[in-house]
Amino acid sequence: MYHAALGSRQRFCRGRGYWKMRLSRAVAFGAATMMMASVLLASPGAVSFRTVPGFHSTMPAGFAVVQLKPSGAMLSLMGLIECSEIEGLQQVSQGLHAKVVSARGIPLQQFPRHFSFRVTASLRKMFIDGPDRSLTVAEDPRDLLLKLGFRLKVYDGLDMHEVTPDSVTMIGVPAEIESDERVFRVSFDVGEVPVTDRMILEVTTPEGEDLTHFPFGLL
């Protein structure tokens, strides 16, 4: 089953609590955007976002905040999709008639074979909102950043198979230098996959527990 990204919140009545929540969310989103921008500018091969409609070679995949127990540390996780083949793609129509076409109007039949997720894991205090969830982990929070796992699940309706990363590369601060933030590029070769399939990258603890997940779908 295709899961929605973590982070949904219960809506409140439009009183003082509602507007307080909206302000908090707006500040949190702004912090996430600034944090992502700083990572992109500081990392090799920095990119810039475009605001025109359609798909682009670099697109945000979401973010989540997890409280680690027993330390109480807040772990922020942000995902970015990197795929040059989707630049300029457009989704046309909806429902059963939906399709994805290139900038030249040619329908896309297969999912891009090669793509990467850039995942930022940070212990820096950049969010005002509370965590989306909490999780007990055995590792020290900074050690955990170096031991994150990644697995890609590909869904075709109710059928699912996993794809192992081609490579996992740490970019930015080297592993031997202590840091409260790590950035990974997780690259995949998914082979021949129909464009109608959906994918989810799961970020896990060393024990395989799910910290959060980032979706990637074109339809």
C-alpha positions, -999 to +999 in steps of 0.1 A: +000+000+000+013+034-009+017+054+023+014+092+026+045+111+038+048+116+076+039+149+092+002+153+088-015+171+116-050+172+130-068+204+120-080+228+147-110+251+148-103+285+134-096+302+167-065+313+184-050+278+185-056+274+147-037+305+138-009+297+162-006+263+145-005+280+110+022+304+121+043+276+136+039+255+105+049+285+083+080+291+103+089+254+103+085+253+065+107+283+061+133+268+083+132+236+062+136+256+030+165+276+044+182+244+057+178+227+023+191+257+005+222+259+028+229+222+021+226+226-016+248+257-017+274+240+006+275+207-012+293+198-044+271+202-075+248+227-059+215+232-077+187+257-078+149+252-078+126+265-105+091+276-099+075+269-133+049+240-134+060+204-142+087+181-130+123+192-126+156+175-123+158+184-086+126+183-065+119+182-027+106+149-014+095+160+020+107+164+056+100+149+090+111+155+126+117+124+149+124+126+186+151+101+196+147+084+230+161+083+256+184+113+246+154+135+237+173+148+206+153+160+176+163+145+143+153+164+112+152+144+080+148+160+046+147+144+011+155+157-023+150+138-056+177+141-082+168+129-117+178+146-149+154+126-170+123+141-154+132+177-163+104+192-183+079+163-178+043+173-175+014+153-161-017+156-183-053+145-175-064+129-143-076+095-130-076+066-154-066+088-183-036+104-166-003+103-184+031+119-183+046+135-214+079+151-223+084+187-232+078+176-268+045+160-259+058+124-261+041+100-236+065+084-210+060+047-207+089+038-183+100+052-150+135+068-152+160+040-146+186+061-128+180+086-100+191+096-066+178+108-033+198+134-014+189+129+022+199+154+050+198+142+086+204+169+111+203+173+149+204+211+146+174+229+163+157+245+133+121+236+138+095+251+162+070+223+157+070+192+178+081+159+164+060+138+140+069+108+161+093+094+187+116+064+185+138+046+210+173+040+195+204+024+211+229+046+194+241+080+204+224+106+181+256+116+163+266+080+158+231+073+145+237+098+117+266+077+104+247+044+105+214+053+087+201+027+063+182+032+030+158+009+011+137+016-019+103+000-022+086-001-056+048-005-057+027-018-085-008-017-070-005-041-040+026-058-053+059-046-039+096-053-044+127-038-029+156-023-048+191-021-032+210+012-036+237+012-063+257+035-040+254+055-008+278+085-008+283+109+021+287+144+008+298+175+027+314+169+060+336+137+060+327+109+083+359+112+104+350+148+114+324+150+141+292+168+130+256+171+140+245+170+104+251+145+075+241+146+039+238+114+017+233+108-019+215+075-024+216+063-060+195+037-077+192+017-109+156+004-109+157-013-143+125-013-163+097-001-142+063+012-156+057+049-152+025+040-133+045+025-104+052+044-072+084+044-051+092+050-015+126+056+000+127+044+036+153+059+060+160+034+087+180+028+119+208+002+119+183-022+133+160-017+103+133+004+120+117+030+098+126+066+107+107+082+079+101+077+042+101+099+010+078+092-020+086+094-057+059+091-082+051+106-116+014+097-117 
